[in-house]
Amino acid sequence: GYSFVNITAAAPTTTVVKSGAGILHTIAINTPAATAVVTIYDNTAASGTKIGTYTVAASPSPSSVLYDVAFANGLTIVTATAAQDITVSFI
């Protein structure tokens, strides 16, 4: 099965989800905040290779973003603009 991390900190916040290689499965937007931004890095810091950036819609509803991509160095999530409640699932 997948491991997970629930991130509920006020923005901006940087969370190192995993160090080393793995697979990012999904990011679930549990409690959406309009215009909130989630940036995903293949690194153990908020820099380096960017996997992607997701901006929550202006009329938000709970949703999940499927990635199913490999990362080599680590998985770091940066939340910005608004406080968020997201769950990151990964291997």
Backbone hydrogen bonds, N-H to C=O, Kabsch-Sander energy under -0.5 kcal/mol:
donor,donor_aa,acceptor,acceptor_aa,energy
3,S,90,F,-3.1
5,V,88,V,-1.8
7,I,5,V,-0.5
7,I,86,I,-3.1
8,T,6,N,-0.6
13,T,79,T,-1.8
15,T,77,I,-2.9
17,V,15,T,-0.9
17,V,75,L,-2.7
18,K,75,L,-1.5
20,G,73,N,-2.1
22,G,71,F,-2.3
24,L,69,V,-2.7
25,H,23,I,-0.6
25,H,89,S,-2.4
26,T,89,S,-0.9
27,I,65,V,-1.9
28,A,87,T,-3.2
29,I,27,I,-0.5
29,I,63,S,-3.6
30,N,28,A,-1.1
30,N,85,D,-1.8
31,T,85,D,-1.6
35,T,56,V,-1.5
36,A,33,A,-2.3
37,V,80,A,-2.3
38,V,54,Y,-2.9
39,T,78,V,-2.8
40,I,52,G,-3.0
41,Y,76,T,-2.8
42,D,49,T,-3.1
43,N,41,Y,-1.3
47,S,45,A,-1.9
49,T,42,D,-0.6
51,I,40,I,-2.7
51,I,49,T,-0.5
52,G,40,I,-1.4
54,Y,38,V,-3.1
56,V,36,A,-2.9
63,S,29,I,-1.2
65,V,27,I,-2.6
66,L,64,S,-0.6
67,Y,25,H,-3.3
68,D,24,L,-0.7
68,D,25,H,-1.2
69,V,24,L,-1.7
71,F,22,G,-2.5
75,L,18,K,-3.1
76,T,41,Y,-2.0
77,I,15,T,-2.8
78,V,39,T,-2.8
79,T,13,T,-2.4
80,A,37,V,-2.4
82,A,80,A,-1.4
84,Q,9,A,-1.0
85,D,31,T,-0.7
86,I,7,I,-2.4
87,T,28,A,-2.1
88,V,5,V,-2.9
89,S,26,T,-2.6
89,S,87,T,-0.5
90,F,3,S,-2.3
91,I,23,I,-2.3
